[in-house]
């Protein structure tokens, strides 16, 4: 095997969970060329990746299908030995099929999987992690060993983040693309107010997350909250997460950034469930979810724009104090007050 292409044009987290394929292929074929195809906007995750030759980009916003056909021709010209496609939707399946690679590998759920010469069954809900599912695609080319996700921030990324680093800070990533995956802002405010006041609380996210982060900052009476939403790239956020005492996040991309850096993380699950197989992989990882038995949960794989039942109890019944108590080796404000009063 001399050349590989990995295709993952879904969301940020999906790209991160596909990076173990890079790691494992490089370990078994150290001199092979490995390329990776992502949707436009996600390429910064893989910038200067030491084990990739090239990053191909599909622009889904501008002339989507024209660019798809251009990519298809480019991929076929490169004559890859193997195209590995962990994405389960039609466009990536078309690219895989059109590649004419010697090995066209993907999941059986892809509509173009009948053109593959290696198909793997994709099953949700049995607690198998997505990384394990992805690695099954190349097990016949490598082995059955588990490999965790990996990202490679540059020296410049570390330099950019260095002013924010201290010995006593946490990160909170309060937003999500999907509303029903997102713990309400009031809950995040309650969390900040339950944390020690000498702790630096760094709010992170995309530029679109700036409003919710600013609301948390201005509404909470915690004195050391800093809004960094939109100020850091994905890899810079990964650097910040790497040194934090804890990162609190929804079931969303920052959770996977933490997994890739093997950093402490607490993941909050509202409408989705860990059994789907997209949970945190850090050595120190915690899952927070409602303890109530809700017949409507989960309401979908990715979450929804609004709660179908209009009550959002999967989020509203989450215990904030339980989250605060996960911060290691330091009492929360509630605990300090209880000790003082006794």
Buried (B, 14 or more C-beta within 10 A) or exposed (E): BEBBBBBBBBBBBBBBBBBBBBBBBBEEBEEBBBBBBBBEBBBEBBBEBEBBEEBBBBBBEEEEEEBBEEBBEEBBEBEBBBBBBBBBBEBBBBBBBBBEBEBBBBBEBBBBBEBBEBBBEBEBEEEBBBBBBBBBBBBEBBEEEEBBBBBBBBEEBBEBBEEBBEEEBBBBBBBBBBBBBBBBBEBBBBBBBBBBEEBBBBBBBBEEBBBBBBBBBEBBEBEBBBBBBEBBBBBBBBBBBBBBBBBBBBBBBBBBBBBBBBBBBBBBBBBBBBBBBBBBBBEBBBBBBBEEEBEEBBBBEBBEEEBEEEEBBBBBBBEBEEBBBBBEEBBBBBBEEEEEEE
